[in-house]
């Protein structure tokens, strides 16, 4: 099983690193060639070649190295694009709330006398996230403890007991309820620890 590697560095940092690597490679290639060219011209030690021939030969060497780097550039761009794609995926995963921790917290809040039958999260047109719960309580008031715990968690800007109603379930009377909590703006990456 292949597990993808996810780099948590910001994409700007990765792109800057890639640019620095290419600039560094070009500087080495061009700088090395210029140094070699300068030495050959100054010393004029190559037998049978004039200064002009040495310059022309070194210039051709530099051009050949540049062509080689130009051939490598598309592959490097593909690698950079793949890294950027993985990084964007990591960012999307990173900003997701830990719903498992939130559900565990709600389970602890509900106590033994409250059963949840529906938990949903939706987004308002303004981009705010809203948690909606519905369930049954054995006695009036136990659902209020759930609402109070949600308010005290700090995760919700506003919690509302939307509806309560007495219902008959399996020959006994229960309290059906609906609760709505508007998440506080900010990072939802952590729910309170149960």
Protein Blocks (a to p, Z undefined) as FASTA:
>chain_A
ZZddddfbdfklmmmmmmmmmmmmmmmmmmmmmmmmmmmmmnopaghiafklmmmmmmmm
mmmmmmmmmmmmmmmmmmmmmmmmmmmmmmmmmmpccfklmmmmmmmmnommbccfbdcd
dddfkopacdddddddfbghjlmmmmmmmmmnomambdcdfbgcdddeehiacddddddd
dddedjfkbccdZZ
